[in-house]
Each structure stands twice: as C-alpha cells, then as structure tokens.
Amino acid sequence: MVLTAVLGTGLIHLPKEEEEDLEEQYTPIGSPAKAERRFVQGHFTANDSNLFSISRKSTEVNYASILVVSNTNSLLEQETLSEISEVDDAVQALSVTQGNGTQTLYSEVCSKSQGYCVPSNPLLFAWKTNSALNLKNITFPIYSLAGQVVYLANILGGTVLGESMGLSQLLLEAKAMRLQYYLKTGEGEDSERSKAWLIHFLNQVGNLEKSLALKKIQVVYFTSLSRQLEFEATSMTVIPLFHLAYLLIILFAITSCYRCDCIRNKMWVAAFGVISAALAVVSSFGLMLYIGVPFVIIVANSPFLILGVGVDDMFIMISAWQKTNLMDSVKERMSNVYSKVAVSITITTLTNILAFYTGIMTSFRSVQYFCIYTGTTLLFCYFYNITCFGAFMALDGKREVVCLRWLKKPETPDQKCSSLKKPCCLPCNSLRDKHKADIHPMNLFFRDYFGPFLTSTESKFFVVLIYILYIISSIYGCFQVQEGLDLRNLASDDSYITPYFNVEEEHFSSYGPRVMVIVTEALDYWDGDARQKLEKCLVDFENSDYVDKNLTEFWLREYVKYMENHHHDVNDKITFLKNIPNFVIGSPLFMYDINITSSQEIICSRAFIQTMGVSSSTNKKLMLLQFRDMAEKCEIPLMVYNQAFIYFDQYSAILENTVRNVIVASTAMFIVSLLLIPHPLCSLWVTFAIASVIVGVTGFMAFWNVNLDSISMINLVICIGFSFDFSAHISYAFVSSSKPSVNQKTIEALYLLGYPVLQSAISTIIGVCVLSAAKAYIFRTFFKIMFLVMVFGVAHGLIFIPVFLTFF
C-alpha cells in the first residue's frame, strides 16, 4: 500500500492538454520517407507568401477543406455553382477575434500566389471571374484556361468523361468539387493565427450550412487540425468505461469465488485480488510517468487488459487453496498452495512480460510505449499477487480457523445450528466435513463430465475435424487481411471527419498524391546522354500503372522546348545555365525545382508525377515499393517523395514488424518453457498452440474487418503471451500427472486447472468487453482481438491441446 501510494504520485505527470504527435507515435521510426523529407527540406525552398504550390511542400500545411457533393448528377450548372460560390464566400468572410481583441481575416492568414490568396478551386474561381464560362467545354484532367494550364485531378470528383481532346477528355459531368483553403504554415505568429482561424472555422462551419439553406449541394469538411483534435477527443470517451469494467470484474470475481459455506467463502479474497490488480496499475503507471515514458492514447487500453489478466493468478491461487485441508495450519496450507502454483504462475507471468518486452523492438513508438507500460504492470501484478494478495489469503485462512471454532459441528445428527449461526451453516443445517478438501462444483464438472466426454474416441475425431476447419479458415483469412492504419479510424464514429473521408473515397479516389522525382546529385543537364538517361527513367515512371503520364510536370522538358523555340544551343553549358533566369520568369514555380549553387552548378532538381489508382492500402504499398525500386535502378541517382509517404511507410513496415515480433516472442516462449517445464514434448505443444492461435486471430481479424496496423500488432504480441498461458497450465499439469494412461492424465489436468483457466478467460473478456461499446476504432479493435485471443486461447487450452496430448 505504501509503495503504491508513493509511486501513485507519479500520476500527476499524466498529460492533460499536451498534443500527441500522431506522426511520431504511429509511423515507423527511421522510415525512408523521413530521410527523404530531410533531403527535400535541405535542398529545396518554397515561398508561401507569394508563390504557394502545395505539391512542392515537404510537410503538411495548415488548411481547411470542404468537399461539395451535388444533389443532382452534376454540379456543372449555373445554379449549383452559385450555391458553391456562396459557401466559398462565406468561408472566406470568416474572421476570428484574438485574445487581444484584434480581428484576423482570412486574407491575412491565407497562402498567396502573386499577391492574392490561392483560389480554393481554380474552376470555381474562373466561373466567378467569368460567369459566362462555357461549362460544356471543360476538359479533364487538364484544362486550358486563358492560356494557363489548370490541373483538375483531385479538384473535381465523380467525373463522367466524353470524347478525347488532346491529352484530356471532355468533361460531361462532375458530382463533387473540392474547396481547399491553404493557410500560412511554419513557426511563429503566422502559424498560430492560422490555427486560430481553423478552430473558428470548425466552430462556425455547421452554422454556415444552416444559414445558407443549401438546396442543390451537401458539404463535408476537414482541417489539418481535425485528425489531432478528434484523436484527443476519443481518449475522453473511454474513461467512464473503465469504472464499469472495474465493477464487472469485481462482480465476476465475487460470484465465481462465492460459496454458501461461510468458512470456505472467498468473495472478499476475490475482491481484494481485483484491488491488488488495480494497485499494480497505479504503481506501474506512476513509476513509468516518473521515469518519463510518454503516455500515449493506446496505453489507455492497458488498465482494461490488466484488470482482466491481473486476476488470472488469483483464481489459480484460490483454486489451489480450496484443495488444501482445513485442519492444516495456515503456514502448511500456504506452503502447499505455493508449491503447487508458484512455478506455473511464474512461468506464465514471465512469458507474458517477455511477450510485451519483445514489442519494444518494433518500429512504432506507440507500440513500444504500450508494451513498456503493460509489461511493467504485469510485473507489479505478479509481485503484488505473491506478496500482498498471498498475505491477505493467509489472513483469510486465519479467519477460517476462527470461524471454524465458533461454528462447531453439532455432536448429534439431531442437533441443529442455533438461530444465530444458522445463516452461516447454509446450504445445509450442519457444517461440512472439515477434514475434506473443498472441491468446487466446476472442478467436478471437468473431472466427471467434460474430461471423460472429451477423451472419448468420437469426441477426439470431432475435435480434430473442428481443428482442421479452424486452421483452413484461419489461413484463408490471413491472405485477406488489409495492412495499415486508416487515419479516419483515429476519430470516433460520430466524428465529422468520417463522412469527409467517405466522400473522398467515393468521389476522389481515382487520383492519389503528386509525387516528387528528385535528382539527388549534380548532373550535367546540358549533356545529351545525361538528359537521355534521365528521360528514360522518367518515362519508366510514367509507364507505371500507378501514374497518369499526361500529368507529369518537369522543368527540364519545358526548358528544352524553351531553348529550342529561342534557337539556343541546349547542349552548351554556358548557354544552358545563362538562360535559366529568363526561363523561370515566365514559369516562376520552376524556380523552386532547380537548386543552383553560386558557382553555377545544379546540385539537384525535381520533376512531379501524378499517381492514380492508389486508394487501397495494398496499392499504396505496392506503388511506394515500385517507385523506390525504379529510383534505385535508374542510372541517374533518383529519390521519390511526397509528404503522404510518411504514413505510407507503415504499410511496408507493419507486416515486417509483426512477423519479427511474433517470431522473436514465440522463440522466447519456447526457450522459457523448455527451461522451466522439464518436458520437451510439452514445450513443443505449447509453441504449437502459440502459432495456431496467432494464425487463427490474424485470419479471423479479416472476417471481422480489422486491419493489420500498429494497434492490432500490439494485440498479436499479447496473443503470444495469453495463448502460452492457457496451454502451458494444462500441458504442465498433464506431464506432471502420475496417472497411468494419457486419458486419465488429461482428465486430471482438466480437473485441476480447467476451471481457473476458464475463469481467467472470462475475466479478461469481461475486462475488455466494455470497450465494445466505445465509439472509437482504437478501443473496439482492442476488444475484438482480445475476444478472439481469449476464445481461441481457451479453446486450445481446454479442447485442442488436451485431445492432441493423448495422441503421443
């Protein structure tokens, strides 16, 4: 208690208003994209105040986004565009009052191009400038407007295209339009004012919809702050559920350990066992916060897990206590209990902690922190169980002795208990035989009914058949699992960002991010051979299934045309370098794509390619791997980058991390079981159970719409420890049995540990079942996988492994 009180003071360091960095916590450490970003930031500049270009940004900028969906087939109608224009005007008219009373207008915080705010949508801007614009003559994805080329990819969605017109096609219909409001980003006051305007936008956008009484269109919205704000809001939704979980676990513990016999009744011991688990949570969390281990939102799952798991050893200890002789001294009974269960609970605790600490090897910081918190809490749970809880059980043993003396057995059968003692003598009017061990009805069920039924030949055949179906279904499911964390899942179900992402997926999924192809080293661009090699690599990119070849933007191609039009020798170094300043005057954005040193050397430059067909996580991963492979194979040193690659990297890292963690943890489990369980066959069966449960959980994840991401990866690590627990207990009891036949060994193992294993599984399911009511994907996923782990783990521990052990 004193230790908990001291360490518990560390909880004052729990983060309150501090923002959790989603990129830091949920993207791989040391991912290639982060190195690529550092290169881009070090070699290319940008000018947000006068020549803003979103595709040239290396990091995410402040922005507000509105997706407009027409109620008719197309929004390319005067009335519909008029309503969209009203929305656009209303957003740009928003102003926020700062703390010092000054007004911040949109025009003061917007990113600018040539002195004006960047239009929210170039087509809408063109229509507002010229309402007589011919809407029947628009081409997609490239539209030539007053001599200016406008890229409509990702700006219009749900398009229906007609005949080809040059590199584009005639646009017949467009169901959706994107309005994008880019704001000043960076350090200092500008960024703070932009964020203040965005928060005001989020507060007012709902009112705008009502006040404008929109008839032709529907709008959904999102900002660069939304993901962070909504993610932080989800953590608050789970706090009330913790109290409910705690109450349910106490009720279950009391109910499952309650006996009508007042001497043997263990309800208060069970209640203290739950309190002991809670003390372990307080102690370990306090210690971790003192040390400075960051508290991230998914660590909020840990107490639910610990409440369920922390009481497992308690059930086993109580079960062993109830099998001791009531007439033995408390010291002898405690010695008896510890000699029976100490090795078993030490092995399972050690393996659980090992399983979590192997999670520290992962590339995701959120997973590392979760594993550190949970592994340490399990260590405290074990320590408190064998000390604090053991001491309480000993005290309760002394209570049994006092109670037994008071409730002396009547000397003759005719004597009845006194009226005062009668309630304590229930369910019969006399006390039970004090020399006999108290056998729980559930233990008798496993010994007399379930064990014999399971070891019959017909049952064994049926169990093997069920297992074959289970493993086939699981392996099929493993090939259906989607990889990667969908960022909309970081918010609660009723969040405004969910419909935004749904509309984006439905109408804007054709085109993906605009990717930089960067020449990373100095190159003689005036040399024909060098240009040819570079052009060949760029054409290879354009021929990819994930690239629209018509939307490539490369300064060198345009410069060569410029030089030829002006009859300059493009192969002469001096002429080549001398004409670049004149060229970028006409195309000022290209200025930011060429890095020329003061000694007139082009040390790096970049082109832009437009991706398409990368809406699924699988395609994002394949596209990223293909692009990097192409860049590596090119004779010219190339690099590919887009700010979205920071998140895309998780798709390739997640599978590798999960497989590595599972293999390392499973190997550790095998070694531990081999050292502590003196029977190689038993260790092999336990390792088999671990592999089987992991395959089952991974396969059935797909059937339950759970992605393989950093959150489910945590659960697979947990899966290793728990599947070990259930199988290790039963296997250890089997090999330790002195019974002559394998069937009798199995029945005895189920008799001794079947009920505690079942209690452990049920308590853990109860601990996490309240999370099924959570509004956030993070918490529901935790419930789903823990439910699968418990169901499959207990099925292996109580059905599959006992049957398979009888075959050898």
Salt bridges, closest charged atoms under 4 A:
GLU23 OE2 - ARG37 NH2 2.68
GLU24 OE2 - ARG365 NE 2.61
GLU36 OE2 - ARG628 NE 3.17
ASP48 OD2 - LYS57 NZ 3.00
GLU79 OE1 - LYS216 NZ 3.16
ASP88 OD2 - LYS128 NZ 2.68
ASP89 OD1 - LYS128 NZ 2.80
GLU108 OE1 - ARG193 NH2 2.81
ASP190 OD1 - ARG193 NH1 3.75
ASP396 OD2 - LYS266 NZ 2.77
ASP396 OD1 - ARG399 NE 2.82
GLU400 OE2 - LYS266 NZ 2.32
GLU400 OE1 - ARG333 NH1 2.82
ASP438 OD2 - ARG259 NH1 2.52
ASP438 OD1 - ARG432 NH1 3.32
ASP448 OD1 - ARG447 NE 2.96
GLU483 OE1 - LYS621 NZ 3.23
ASP486 OD2 - ARG488 NE 2.97
ASP493 OD2 - ARG780 NH1 2.69
ASP494 OD2 - LYS775 NZ 3.42
GLU504 OE2 - ARG178 NH1 2.91
GLU505 OE1 - ARG488 NH2 2.36
GLU506 OE2 - HIS507 NE2 3.81
GLU535 OE2 - ARG557 NH2 2.81
ASP540 OD2 - LYS536 NZ 3.61
GLU542 OE2 - ARG557 NH1 2.82
GLU553 OE2 - ARG56 NH2 3.17
GLU553 OE1 - ARG514 NH2 3.30
GLU558 OE2 - LYS561 NZ 3.86
ASP593 OD2 - ARG56 NH2 2.73
ASP593 OD1 - ARG606 NE 2.97
ASP629 OD2 - LYS633 NZ 3.16
GLU635 OE1 - LYS533 NZ 3.70
ASP649 OD1 - ARG628 NH1 2.72
GLU656 OE2 - ARG660 NH1 3.58
